[in-house]
Amino acid sequence: MAFDMLEAMTMIAREKNIELEAVIETLEESLLAAAKKKYANTDNISFKFDRKNNELLMMATKRVTNEVNESDVEISIEEAREIDSSADLGDEVDIYIDYEAEFGRNAIASAKQILVQKVREKERDRIYDEYIDKIGTLIAGVVQQVDKGNVIVNLGRGESLLPIKEQIPREKFRQGDRVRALIIDVQKASRGPQIILSRVNNEFVRALFALEVPEIFEKVIEIRTIAREPGERTKVAVYSSDERIDPVGACVGIKGVRVQSIVRELNNERIDIVPYSSNPEVFVTRALAPANVVTIELNEEEQKMTVVVEEDKLSLAIGRSGQNARLASKLTGWKVNIMSDVEYDISKHMEAELLAPVGQLEGVGPKLEERLSEANIATVQRLAESSIETLTKIEGLGQKTAETLIERSKELVEVLEEEYRKKKEAEREAQKELSAKDKDKLSVGDVFEDDDDYVTEEDDVQKAEQPEVEADEDEKEENEEKETDDKTEEDTGEKV
């Protein structure tokens, strides 16, 4: 046998990338399953692999008795002494079974089927154990198949799936393309482990930077946060533990070589590298660059900030469809509200005019007003912006009361703002009417510099008379020429 079988088992172990011992163990299990179809009791059957002779030995251990009642587990003393001359009653004797001759063709076919199944299970377990520890790591493979947008990637020792939702928008793959992705999950399935890949995960960008920037791999530079809209734009906040190293410059590389390599891998996705700062105001200012920030108002309790930028830089700060503002908010972890300096001045002016003491609110007595003022909530506007958690911290205020106060304050603020808008609208209409009346009244000093066709009555008279004057002058010139010619003819005649 046995050489051929051993060689076959060695080949299976090499192809499936599993241990030879696992293949032998699988073969033993398949032969034991075949033995169960022939013998009623297989508890006494065992296997031994003889590496010297390259044989897999199957043995049945039987007890020596005078009278055999169960032939599967018992043997007579006479038969036992033929095998082992020193055998005695009560001893156990190992009897070697020739399974090739003992088992029929059906049993061997069944054993083969079980062997194939067990080897496949061992292979699946090996793949699962190998990749379950690689979740969150970057891996490269070759596109094997594209099925309805989902990409099957061959990793060499296994297959993985890159779902369409985990692909960068507008990127296309063809069979044979090399692809890099991040392992985000490994699932056990009936057809084998399912290795799920992603190219839109934020950690994919982190892994690419670690691959391209040695300082990040060596942890001299650290990527603190990442905000990303796959296929469009990514903001990365970097920090250097060594003051001598510029984290942004190290990530960009000489002439942008390092970052451009990552941009190409991300299908030309735009990447902004921002220096990290523990100061939220500085951090947000850097995240919104190149827009110039005029001032920032913080609400640390609710993690909100109002960022004021120059009027002509507002669209730059917000970005296309609000993209820059969203990414800055994700990067910093603060809710960011961006407005122009003109809007900010108007809102502050309106806020100053609309400020109403919290005591004006229905249900707020002097004692409650005092407690709210102590909590820095002195106006109705401030109360409307407060959270339920903030109000319930005030002594004597329950959740229902807090909800009622916030609801009433918001209603009052809406009423005040509506009145303010109506007032301003009336002022604008009055201003328009006044301007219209002023336009109807022209003063003597009005000059129409831009209208070349405008003429006064005096100019019109001059233009009307001008052609007659020119005609008289032309007639005088013609008469003078005629007189000169006549005189010349007379002189010429006299000479003749």
Secondary structure, DSSP 8 states (H G I E B T S, - for coil): -HHHHHHHHHHHHHHHT--HHHHHHHHHHHHHHHHHTT-S--TTEEEEEETTTTEEEEEEEEEEESS-S-TTTEEEHHHHHHH-TT--TT-EEEEEE-HHHHS-HHHHHHHHHHHHHHHHHHHHHHHHHHHHTTTT-EEEEEEEEEETTEEEEE-SSSEEEE-GGGS-TT----TT-EEEEEEEEEE--TTS-EEEEESSSHHHHHHHHHHH-HHHHTTSEEEEEEEEETTTEEEEEEEESSTTS-HHHHHH-GGGHHHHHHHHHTTS-EEEEEE--SSHHHHHHHHTTTS-EEEEEEETTTTEEEEEE-GGGHHHHH-GGGHHHHHHHHHHTSEEEEEEHHHHHHHHHHHHHH--BGGGSTT--HHHHHHHHHTT--BHHHHHH--HHHHHTSTT--HHHHHHHHHHHHHHHHHHHHHHHHHHHHHHHHHHHHHHHHHH---TT---TT-TT---HHHHHHHHHHHHHHHHHHHHHHHHHHHHHHHHHHHHHHH-
